[in-house]
Amino acid sequence: MGQSPFGALINNAALVVAMILAYEALSQRIKRPKAFWWQIASGFLLGGIGISVMFNPWVLSPGVIFDTRSVILGLCGLFFGTIPTIIAVILTGAVRLWIGGQGAFVGVLVIFCSGAIGLIWRHFLKGGSRSLSLPELYLFGIVVHAVMILCMLFLPAEPRMNFFSKAAIPIIIIYPMATALAGWAMAAREEKNRLEREKEEWESALRFNQARLESLVEILQHPTEDLQSFLEFSLEKAVEFTESEVGFLSFYNEKEKTLKVNVFSKGALKECQISNLSQDFSLEEGGYWGETIRQRKPVIDNNFQAPSPLHKGYPPGHIAIKKLLEVPIIRKGEIVGLLALANKKRDYEEVDAYQTSLLMETVWRTVERKQAEESLRRERERVQRYFEVAGFIFVSLNPKGEVTLINRKGCEILGYKPEEIIGKNWFDNFLPPLEKNMVKEVFQKVVSGEMEGVSNFENRIFTKNGEERLIAWNNTFLKDEKGRVTEVFSAGEDITEKRRAQEELRERETKLTLALESARMGIWEFNPQSEQIFLSEDSQKILEITREKPAWKLDEFLSLVHPEDREKFQNFIHKVSRLGLTEDQEIRFLSDPKIERFVGFRGRGLNGEGESPKRVIGVLWDFSERKKKEEELEKAKADFLLAVSHELKTPLFLLGANLELLKSLPPEERLSQFLSLERVFLRNFSRLRFLVENLIDSQRSPTMGTHLNFQREDLNPLLVALVEELEVLEQKKKIKIVLDLENLPPIEIDKEAITRVMHNLLTNAIKFSPPAGQVMVRTLQEGDNAVLEVQDQGPGIPEQEIPLLFQPFSRAKQAIQSVIPGAGLGLYVSKILVEAHGGTINIASQIGKGTTVTVRLPIYRKGRPD
């Protein structure tokens, strides 16, 4: 219980919301989400989500845990129904019993109650779960978790009191909110899916009615020279557009009340084995066949095999009827015939009866062209109503290119009202100038018969506000009996955003390729099913391997991995491919057994479709150079720490030894002895102070800058005092310091900073001078500058090393080889401090003759002349 109840429960609630949304995203890929197998699978998936959150609980006390399984199971009952909920309840209940503890019984009770409340709520819900509002979902969450809190009354006394004092309020605050948010997202997704399904149904109906309309036009345009052939053609079209298998057309004699089967469809002629097809029978003998005439309206029976008193059987060899549509043919108020269509794969509907009646009435009455055009106009208006709810543009053009029909979607995209479009030339008014002439020329050639019609075409249209939109058209050309185009009907989809997205995707892919190339990164992919690793060309170049095929078996690839890193790489592949994680891994790669290359891998697991395994895609890069620099940096750090520790040990040892000496003396002698050692203490303290300040300045100046206190000071007395402080170093190596000091005017400096510069230069000169050597210190004036020179008789410094000495922790090779102590900061800090004064510092050296360091400081700071 290291985490607060609110933090733990919020974390758990966020986890379950994320997992439910992930499940919802997966379920959208299922084409039949209501199938029984998917309900079973959903139960196991949701149960798995519940189990997963049970292993990330908030522990109130041993055996009493809280997680968001109540949220999962409540929403499971509300949205997924009985079977998934029962499975999820059984799985989570079993796991809770397995976990055990004194809260096991109550945990199972909460699981059962949460699922039951969801199912009960679903049962009494009106309008489906998609109609749930956010407040109602929150109320649902309150009810589920209020019952959950009541279940806690069954806990033993101590954990029960602990629960009501610590967990009840956080649970009733957090869990209903998590329930509402997750449920609201699921309800919104379900509503979206419903709208998409309705859209697909409308589009299907639109296409089907368009096909029926074309069939009707073909019938009306068919030559009527021979009534029998015309009726046979009309019957075949009726069978075709109703998707029936067979059809029969009978004449009816109103006076004699007899029927005669006169015309058979091709399918009927092929399957029927009755010798005498054309038979007369009375209305009474007709049974079900005569019901349409008796009712004077179409009759639909989609279960013809079911028992009925009207069924009087049919003669041997007759086609078996499964579904039946009968339509009376009426002329001048009298029934003159009967059309029977049978065995449609889907159920017959009223629209089938309506369109078939319209067809047969037109066929039998052979009305004038005007009546036929009026019938077509009514059909078009009905189709227009379908068009209005579709998400596509529907436009109809006459041979002149004038708009005769446009739907609401087309008006919305163009930005005009229908009356502003109907009758206008489509090409002159609604296409951009650059495309108008080309598209118009193609249209005119199609209308004139010079070229075949283009079914699929893309062009831009020009909207009222001046915007251009790219439309993908599907064109249908209606022709008269002479083959001339009478109308062009086009359905268009606005693909502007889609094409823009494709272009952006291509641009991003190009940028990604360039970025990978500039970053020296390559792409790799792993297929868990075939256990193959695929390497891009860039990856092969980075790894310096040549192979005709980029695919490697995992075992084969592992043979090039350093033996100590192979298990680590296998674990990495397992995590990203089977657990769906995003991971980074660094390994040593041996494309050449003698060359060890450090390679970084990053991979992400991607879900496959259905039950297929996941795949992994990622990038790799070579960081061998970085590794080398890191090793060099580590060595430099180690050398620096060794040098600093050595520099610190000497004065600390002297200070400690003298303090021990003082402690060993009687109290009455300590004061006099301390006064005799005072210079030793001050000298070593000064040495420590200079070293520490160098360390501080080396880190502070690049990031924070130097902060100096400028005052007028005489440089020469500072040098004399410093030489006296360094007397111990002189005596130790028997070095003679010679001062050649010219009278200088006071200069503006920071006394402490310049003293530290002079200390660094003098101690370097003493350390590098041979025993009994000489160090020359000069001061002089050159124009507006005061010059300080420190010259030693040391071994000298190679010319190529001199620039490096002004970098932090950098030392001459001679100093390292001779094991001369130092931290490599003196010249670096000196350069910073001198340049902060507006001065310069330079080194001149000759091998075997010594080194001279020259510092020039302005007597007057810039902007402040005396």
N, C-alpha and C positions, 0 to 999 in steps of 0.2 A: 504493500500500500504506500509506496513512496510517492506516487502521483496523486494529486487531488482528485476527488470524485468528478468534479466538473471537467477537468482536463482529460481524465481517462475515458469518461463517457462520451465526450465530444470527439475524441480520437476514434473511439469504437464506432460512433455514429457516422463519422466521415468515411470510415472504411466501408461500412455496409452500403452507404449511398453510392460510393464509387463502384463497389462490386455489383450492385443491382443495375446500375447504368451500363456497366460492361456487359452483364448478361442480356440487357435489353438490346444493346448494339448487336450482340451475337444472334439474338433471336430474329432480328430483321432479315437475316440472310436465309432464313428457312422459308421455303415457298409455301408450305402447308403447315402453319403454326398450330392448327387445330387437330392435326392428325394424332391418332392414339399413340403412335410411337414417340411423337414429340412431347406429348403430355407426360409420358413415362420419363423421357430424357430430361424434361424440364424439372420434374420432381427430384431427380437425382442431382441436377445442377444446382437447384435452389437449396436442396439439402446440403450439398457440398459448400455453398456459400455460408449457410448457417453454421456448419461445423467449423469452417475456417475462422469465423469471428469468435466461436467458442474457445479457440486456442489463442485468442488475443483479448482476454477478458480483463475486467477490473475486479480484483480480488478484495472482497470486503473482509472476509475472515477465512481461515482454512475450511475448504469445502463449500464456501458460499461465494459464488462468482456471478458477475453481471456482464452481459454482452448484449448485442443488438439482434439476437435471434428472434426476439418478440417482434421487432420491426419487419424482419424478413418473412416470418411465417404469417403475420397479419396481412402484409401486402400480397403474399402468395395466395392466401384464401380469397382476397378481394379481387385480384386480377387474373389468376391462373386457373381457378376452379378446384374441383374436388380431388381428382386423381393426383395432380402435382402436389397439392397441399398434404394429402394423406402420406404420400411417400416422403416428403420433406419432414413432416412431423415424426414419422417413424424413425428416420435416420438420425435427426437431431436428438430425439428422445433417447434412442439407444446410446448415442455417444455421451449424453449427459449422465445416464446411468453408469456408463463405463468410467466416466471421470469420478463419480462417487462423491463422498463427502456428506456432511450433515444437511446440505441444501439440495441433495439430488432429487428427492421426491418433489419438492416445491419447484425445482427447475423443470422437471417433466410436466408438472401441472401447468406451469406458465407456457410451455411449448404447446400443449393441447389447447389451452384457452385462447392463445393468440391465433392459431390456425382456425379454431372454431368460430371466433368472432369475425374473422375475415370472410369465412364461408357464409355465415348468417347475414352479414351486411351485404354481401354480393347477392344473396337470394332476394332480399327485400329492396334492392337498389332498382330504381326506375331509370330507364334510359341508358343503362350500361355504364361500365366503369369510366368510359371516356367522358361522361357528363359530370364527373365529380369535380367540384371546385376546390381551391386550396383551403378555404375555411372548413369544408366538410371533411377533407382529408385530415386536417388538423384535429377536428372533433373525433374522427375515427381513431387517430393516434392517442388521444386523451382516453377514450374508452378502453382501448387495448391495454394501456399501461396503468389505468386505474384498476382494472381487473388484476393486472400483474402485481400491483402493490397490495391488493387484498389477499392475493395468494401468499404473500409474505407472512400473513398471520399464522400460517402453518409451520413456520420456522420455530426451532427451539427458542426459549425465552431470551438468552443472551444475544445470539445473532439477530433475532427479531428486533430487539431494542436497538442494537447497533445499526441495523438497516434503517429504521425509521428516524434515527437521529442523524445519519450521515448520507444515506443514498436516496431516500424517497423523494426529496425535493429536486436534486439534480436529475433524477430519472424522469419525473413528471414534467420537467422543463425541457430537457434535451431530446428525449426519445420521440415525443409527439411531433416536434419540429422536424426531426430526421424522417419520420414516417410521412409527414406532409410533403416534404421536398422530394423524396424519392417517388412517392405516389403521384405527385403532380407531374413530374417528368415522364413517368410511365403512361399516365393518362393522356398527356399531350402527344406522346409518340403514337399511342393507339389511335387517337383522333386523326393524326396525320396519315396513318396507314389506311384508315377508313376512307378518307378523302381521295387518296391515291387509287384505292380499289374502285371507288365510284367513277373516278375519271377514266380508268381502263374500261369499265363497263360501258360508259357513254361512248368512248372511242370505238369499241367493238360494235355497239349498236349503230353508230354512225357509218362505219364501213359496210356493215351488213345491209343497211337500208340503201346505201349508195349502190351496192350490187343489185338489190331488188329494183331500184329505179332504172338502172341500165337495162335490166332484163325487160322491164315494162316498155321502155323505149324501143328495144329491138322487136318486141311483139308488134307494137303499133306500126313500125316501119316495114314489117314483113309483107310481101305481096299477098293480096287477097284473091288471086285469080281462082284458086281451088279451095273451096271451103274446107274440105276434108284435110288437106295438107296444112292449111292455116290452123285448123283446130289441133292437129297433131303437134305442130310447132308450138302452139300456145300451151298445150298440155305439158310438153317437155320443159318449157320455161317455167311453168308453174311448179313442176316437180323439182326443177333445179333451184329456183330461188327460195323454195320452202325447205330445201335440203331433205326432201323425201326420197324414198327408194322407188316407189311405184305410184302410178296414178290411173284413174278411170274416169271417163267422161260419158255420162248417160243422157239420152233424150227422155223427156217426160211428156206424156200425152195427158193433158189436164182433163179432157173429156172421158177418156177410157181409164184414166188413173193407172197407167202402165209405164214401166221403166224399161229401157233397152240400152244395154251397154254398147256403145257405138265406137268409142276411141280408147285405145290402150297405149300406155307409155311403153317405151322400148324395154324398160326393166320388167314391166308386167308381161310383155310378149315373150321375154326370154325365160321367165320363171314359171309362168302359168302353164299347166298341162291339161286344161279343159279343152276338149275337141271342138265344141261349139261355143265360141266366145261370145258371139252376139246373140243374147237371149232376151226374150220379153218375159217380164213377170209383173204381177199386179202389185199395187201399193201394199195390200194386206200381206202378200207373200214376202214382201221385201224386208219385213221386220225392221232391224236397225237401219237398213239402207233407206227406208222410207221415212224415218223419224225427222230428217231434215225438211222433207216436203211437208209433213204434217205440222211442224213448228214454224215453217217458212223462215228459217234462220239457220246459220251455220251451227254444226254440232261438232264438238271436240271430245274425243275419248282417248286419253293417254294411257289407259289400262284396259285395252280391248279384250284381253284374255280373262278378265274378271267375269264371274257369272252375272247374267242379266236376262230378264224375261223377254227382252227384245231380240236377244241373240237366237236366231233360228238355224245357225250353222251355215256352212257353204259347201257346195258340191265337191266331190273328190278331185284332187289336182289343183284346187284353188290355192292361191298364195296365202300363207299364214299372215294374218293381220295382228300387229302388236299395238300400234297407235294409229288413230284414224282422225282425219279432218274431212268433213263433208260440208260443201257449200252449195246452196241452191242458186241456179242461174235464172234470173228474173228479167222478163222483157215485157214492157207495157203492163206491168202489174201482175203478170202471170208467170208461173214457174214453167220454164221451158226445158230445163236440164238440171243435171246434178253432177258436180265435180267431187270426186273422192280422191284424197291424197293419203298415203299410208307409209308407216314405218320410218318416220323421222327419228334420227338418233336422239335428239333432245325432245322435250315436250313441245307439242303445238301450243301456240299462244293466240290470244285474240288478234294480235297484229297479223299473224299468218292468215287467219280467217278473213280479216278485213281486206288485206291486200289481194288475196286470191279472189274474193268477191268482186272487188273493183276490176281486177283483170278480166274475169269471165264476163262481167256485165259489159265491159268495153268490147270484148271479143264478139259476143253474141249480138249486140245491138249495132256494131259497126257504125258508131256515131260519126258525125262530121268532124273535120280536123279541129274546128274551134272547140268542140266539146272535149276532144282528146287533149288539146293544149290547156284547157281549163283544169282538167283532171291532173295534168302534169304540174300546173301551177300550184294546185292545192297540195300536191305531194311535196313540191319544193318548199312551200311554206312550212310544212310539217318538219321537213328535213332542216329548214332554217332554224327551227326551235331547238333542234338537237345541236346545231352549230353554235348557238349562242352560249351554251354552257361548256363548250369544248375549249381547251387551252391552245388551239391552233388558229391560224388565220385561214378563213375560207373565202375565196374570191371567185366569182364567175364572170367571164368576159365574153362578149359577143364577137363576131368576126372583125368588127371595126376596132376592137381593143377597148370598148367601153365597158365600164363596170355595171353589171346587171344585178349582182348580189354580193354582199359582204357581211360577215358576221360581226358580233360585238367585239371580239378579240382583235379583229383587224382594225376596227375603228379606234380602239384604245391605243394600239401601237402607232397608228398613223396620226392620232390626235385630232381627227375630224369627226363630225357627226355623220350619220349615214346619208342624209340628204346632200351633204357636201361632197360625197364620193360617188353615189349612184349616178350613172349617166356621163361621168367624166372619163376622158381617155386615160387609161391606167398608166401608159408609158410617158405621156406628155406631162402629167401632173404629179406622179408619185414615185418616179425613178430619178436618181441623181443624173445630172447632165452627162457625166462620163460614161454611164452605162445605158442611158436611154436609147440611143440610136441602135446600138448593137442588139439589145434584147428585142426592141421593136422590129428590127429587120428579121430576126429569127422567127418571131410570131407571125409576121406577114407571109413568110415562106411556108410555114406550116399550114396556115389557113388557105393559101393558094394551091397547096398540094405539091409544092416544089421540093419539100423535104418532109421526112417523117417527124411526128411530134416527139418532143423531148420530155420523157416522163419525169426525170429528176434534174433539177437545175438550182443553182444558187445565184442570187444577185442581191444588190442592196436596194432598199427603198428609202425615200426621202420623207421625213415626218414634218408635221406642221411647224414644229419649233426648230427646224433646220438640222435635226440629228439624222445621221445615216444608220440604218439597222440592217444587218445581214440576215437574209431569209433563205431557208432551204425549202424548195417547192417540190411537191409531188403533183403532177399534172395529169388530168384525164380529159380526153378530147371526145366530145359527142358529135356524131356525124349523121347526116340524113341518108336516105336510101341510095343516093348517088355517090356516097363517100365523101361528101363535102363537110367540112367542120362547121357545125352550127353553134357550138358553145365550147368554151374551155373552162373547165372546173379545176381550181388549184387549191391544194391544202398546204399551208406554209408554217414552218416552225422558226421562231426567232432564235437564231444560234449566235447572236452577237457576243453575248457573255461567254458562251461555250467556246467560241473560236478565240476570244480574248484570253480565256483561261488556258487554252492549249498553247497559244503563243507565249504566255507568261511561263508556262511549264517548260517549254523548249528553252526559253531564255534562262530560266533557273538551272536547267540541266547544263546549259553551256557555261554558266557562271560556276556551277559546282565543279565541272570538269576543269575549268581554269584554276579554281581555288585549290583543288586537289593537286594539280600539276605544280602550282607555285609553292604549295606547302609540302611538296614531295610526299604526298599521301596516295595510297592506292585502295581500290575497292576489292573486297573478298566476300564470298557467299558460301554458306554451308547447307547442304541438303541432308537432314537427319535420316531420311528414308534410304537414300543410296550411300550415306556416309561419305560424301564427296565434298571437297573444298574446291571452289572455283576462284581463280586469281585473275584480276584484270591485267592488262598489259603493263600498266604503271606499277602494279604490285610486283610483277615478275622482275621489272627493272630494279625496283627498290631492293628486292631480296637477291638480285643478281643470279637468277636462275633462268635457264633457257629450256623451253619445252614446246613442242608443236601444239599440244592440247593443253588448255589452261586448267583442266580438271585433275584433281589429285585424290586418291583414296586417303582416308584419314590416317591409316597406319603408315602409308607411304610418306605422307607429309610429316608425321611425327618423327620419322627417321632423320629428318633434317633439323629437328629441334634438339637443343642441348639435353643430354640424358637426364640431368637434374631438373629440367623444366618440363618434361613430357607429361608427368602426372598433373602438374599445375595447369598445363594447356588443355588436357582432357577435361579437367573439372570446369574450366572456363567454358568449353564447348557445351558441356552438360547443362550448365546454368542458363546460358542464353538460348539453347535450343529446346530444352525440355521444360524449364521453369519459366520461360518467357521473360527473362530479365535483361536489363541493359548493363553490360559489364565492361571494364577495362582490364587488360592483362599485359604484363611485360614479360618477354621471354628472350632467351639467347638462341639465335638462329645460326645454323652452320651450313650455309650453301657450299662453303669450302671448309673441309675439316680443320684447316689451319687458321681460318679467319672466323672470329667470333663476333657476331653482329647483334646488337641489342635492338629488338623490334617491339613496338607497342601495337596491341590489337584492341579494337573497340567493336563490340557486336551487340546487336539487338534482335531478340526473338520476335518473329512475326507469326500470327495465328494463321493456320491453314483453313480451308473451307471444309465444313462438315467434319468428318472423322479423319481427314488427311493430316499428316504430321506438320509440325511447324517448320519454318525455315529461318535461317539467320543471315542477316546482311550487315556489313560493317566496313570499317576502314582500318588500314594499317600504316605505320610510319616507322622510319629508322631513326632512333635517337642515340646511335653509337657516339656521335660527336659530343652530344650533350652529356652522355655518361662519362666520356673521357674528361671533359671540362669539370664535371662534378668531382671526379677523382682527383684532378689537379687542384681544385679548390679545397678539397678535404686535406690534401697534403700541405697546401699553403696555410690552412688554418692550424694544422698540427705544428708546422714549423713556427708559425707566429706565436702560438701558445707556449711552445718550448722557449722561444727567445724571450717573450715577456716574463715568463716565470723565472728565467735566469736573471733578467734585469732586476726583477723585484727581490729575488732571494738575497743578493749581495747586501744592499742597504738594510734589508730587514734583519739579516744575520748579524750585521754590525750593531744595529740598534738593540737587538735582543741580547747579544753577548754582553754589551755594556750595561744593560739593565740588570742582567743576572749578576754582573760584578757588583753593581750598587747594592743589590738585595743581599749579597753575602757579607757586606761591611757592617760594622756596628753603626747604630743610628747617628752617633755623634760625628762619624767620619763621612757620612753620605753626602752632606751638603758640599764640603770642600772638594770631595772627589767628583761630584756632579758638575761643579764649576769647571774643573779641569777637563771634563769630557763634553762640555757644552758645545764646543765647535764641532766635535764628532757628530753629536746629535743633530745639530743644525745642518751640517753638510749632507748627512744621509737623508734627513727630512727633505732638504731641497732637492736631492737627487730623485727621491720618490715623487715629490710634487711635480717636477718636470716630466717624469715619465707618465704619470697619470694624466696631466694636462695634455700631453701629446696624444694619448689615447682618446681623450674626450674630444679634442679638436679634430682628430682624424675622422670621427664619426659625425660631429656636429656641423662642421663647416659645409660639406656638400649639400646637406638637407636644410639646415637652419641658418647658415651664414655665420660669419664671425661678428662678434659684438665687441668693439674696441673702445677704450677710453683714452682719447688723444690729449696729450699735454706736452708742453715744451720741456725737453729733457736734453742734457749733455750726454752724448754717446760714450765718451771716453771714460768717465768715472764708472759707468756701468760695466765696461770691459775690465777695468782694474779690479773691481769688487768680485767679478765672476772668476777671474784668474786666481784670486786668493782662495775662493771656494773649491777650485779644482786642484789645489796644492797636493792633496793626497794622491790623485791620479798621476800628477807630474812626478812625485817622489817614487811612486810604485814602479814606474817604467823609466825613471831618471830622464824624463823629458824636460827640455828647457824651452820655456815659452818666452819669445822675444817680442816686446811691444814696440811698435813704431807708430806713435799716435800723433797726428797733426791736429793743431787747434781747429775745432769745428764750431760753427754757431749752433745754438740750441735748435733742435729739430722737433717737429710735431710727431710724436710716436706714442704707442701704448707701451709703457715701460715694461710690464710683465710679458707682453708678447715678444718684444724685441730681445729681452733678456733670455727668453726661451729659445729664440733663434740662435743667439750667440752661444748659448749653452750647447745646443745640438751640434753646431759647427765645431766648437772647440773639443767636445768629447769625442766626436768622430775623428778629428785630426790626431788627438792623443792616442785613441785606440788603434789607428792605422799606422802610426809612426813606429819605426823600429826602436828598440831600447837605446837610450842615450841620444836619441834624435832631437830634432829642433822643430818647433812650430812657430812660424812667423805670423804675427797679427798686426795689420796695418789699418789705419784710418786716414782718409784724405778727402778733399773736396774737389768735385768735378762739376763746374758750373753750378746748377741748382740742386745737385745731388751730393749726399754724403755717402762715401764709399767705405765698405768694410771688406777686407781681404783676410782670409785664413788659409795659410799655405803649410802643407805638411811634407814630409820626406818619405811617404809611404810607397807601396808598390805601384801605385797608379791604377787607372781604370781604363779598360778598352773603350774606344770612342763609341762603339755601337751600344754599350751598356749605359752610357751617361743619361740618355732620355728616360730610361726605365727607372732610374733611381728616384725620380720625382713621383712615382706611383706608389700607392699604399702597399706595405709589406714586401716591397721589392728591395733586394740587396744585391751587391756585386758578387760575382762568382768567387772572387778572391777571398771575400769576407766569409762566405759559406765554407769554402775549402779550408781556410785557416781557422775555422771555428771561433771567429771573433764575435763576441756577443752583440746582440742588437735586435730590435723589433722591426726594423725596416720602415719606421715612421718619421724619423728625424727630419730628413730632407723633404718628405711629402708635406709635413706640417709646417716646416720653415717656408716652403714655397707659398703655401696658403696665406700665412701671416704676413709675409713680405708683400705679396700682391695685394692683400687687403689694405696695406699702407700706400699702394700705388707704386711700389718699387719692383725691382727685378732681382733674380738670383740665378747665377750661372756657374758652371763647373768647367774648368780647364785642367786636363791631366795628361801626363806623359808616362808611359810604362817604364817603371824602374826609377823615375825621378820625382814622383810625388804628384799631389793634387792641390789645386787652388780653387777655393770657392769665393766668389765675389758677390756681395750684396750691395745694391744701390737703392738708397732711400731718398725721396724728395725732401729737401729741407723745408719747403712749404707745401702743405697739402693743396691739391687742385681746388681752385675757387676760394682759397683763403690766403692770399699773399700778405706778407707783413708790410 
